[in-house]
Amino acid sequence: MPPTTSAFDTIAGQAHTADTDRQLAREVVAALTASGLARHFVPRRWGGTEGTFTTLLHEVAGVGEACTSAAWVGMLWAAHGRFAALLPEEGQRRLWGAGPDVRISAALMPPAGRAEPAPGGWRLTGTWGCVSGVDSAEWVLVAAPVADDGETRVFAVPGAAVDVIDTWDATGLRGTGSHTAVVRDAFVPHELSFPMAELMRGATTAPDLPRCHTAPAQLAGGLMFCAPALGAARRALGVWSQWAASKAPGSGRPQHDSAAVRETLAVASAHIDAAGLLLERAAHRADTEPVTPALVTGNQRDAAVAAGLLADAVDRLFRTGGAHIRDASGDLTRLWRDVHTVASHGVLRLEPVAAAYASTALAASDRASTASRSA
């Protein structure tokens, strides 16, 4: 469900400020926290929701219509809560014992830094880039190789133990504050770490867990990353449609008297709708269907294609809109930058996704062909 009217207005009212200040305002962080995104995947025994991917898609897209950067940070809070649920029980208690609305940032890919074994845990040192929302994070998850065996592990570090270097000055998603995080020789006990491999494959050894805690990371990662762009594209269409319904200077006739404007409306709105349907289907599959390589790569394909459709849609809107609607500080320009920045994320790049999808899809076709010849 979308954010409450009050929260939406708070977040939307600060969208321009987030873009110029390169961080979310305190009131936006408070509104996002109160919205329940941070607790979305937190286990119920800690007061969390143990929610579905479908519900999260709708919630994040709703926030994305107010502010893409806020939606991105809120989506990651939810995703990182899902990852933190892989911590041992005592580690989870450290995070959520006082309540489930804990803001968690993360830097997991690529792993960086170094963890040295120490009595009761590890000594962790390293630098990780592009840590979205790190300024307001209460905990930060980072991935690092362990010195003695090379195993990559995820470590939970209190936000107070992380130094933040102001490095984020991207074209879009500027309000995410995705700065660099530095950890200097911090002690991390055993209960605040788990193997990275568990995150990638999902918790397959505990059949009593809810689906959100057993799904592998790649099953729903793409659709969650794309959700803020879906909301942003919908908002861009709304902004552009107000312009299209206005009177053209000089002639006094509606802008949509132009065939180019009508064609843009038809194609851009259809692309946005199609992207929404692809993501909805991917979320439903992530919530309900047995996990197979084909399901994972199919969902990755749908998310990457959806991102391309959304980028194409806002491109069409941006090109067709009048000069004033393309002001550098205007909403449409910001949304255009945001959608393209989302679509350029590595998880949503079509080339590697297409390679993975072709591998599983064509292997299945080859097996079917071999079985048919053998029959």
Secondary structure as UniProt FT lines:
FT   HELIX           5..13
FT   HELIX           15..21
FT   HELIX           26..34
FT   TURN            35..36
FT   TURN            38..41
FT   HELIX           44..46
FT   HELIX           53..64
FT   TURN            65..66
FT   HELIX           68..84
FT   TURN            85..86
FT   HELIX           89..96
FT   TURN            97..98
FT   STRAND          104..107
FT   STRAND          114..118
FT   TURN            119..120
FT   STRAND          121..131
FT   TURN            132..133
FT   HELIX           134..136
FT   STRAND          139..146
FT   TURN            147..149
FT   STRAND          152..158
FT   HELIX           159..161
FT   STRAND          163..165
FT   HELIX           174..176
FT   STRAND          179..189
FT   HELIX           190..192
FT   STRAND          193..195
FT   HELIX           196..201
FT   TURN            204..205
FT   TURN            207..208
FT   HELIX           211..213
FT   HELIX           217..244
FT   TURN            249..251
FT   HELIX           255..257
FT   HELIX           259..288
FT   HELIX           293..320
FT   HELIX           324..326
FT   TURN            328..329
FT   HELIX           331..343
FT   HELIX           346..348
FT   HELIX           350..374
//
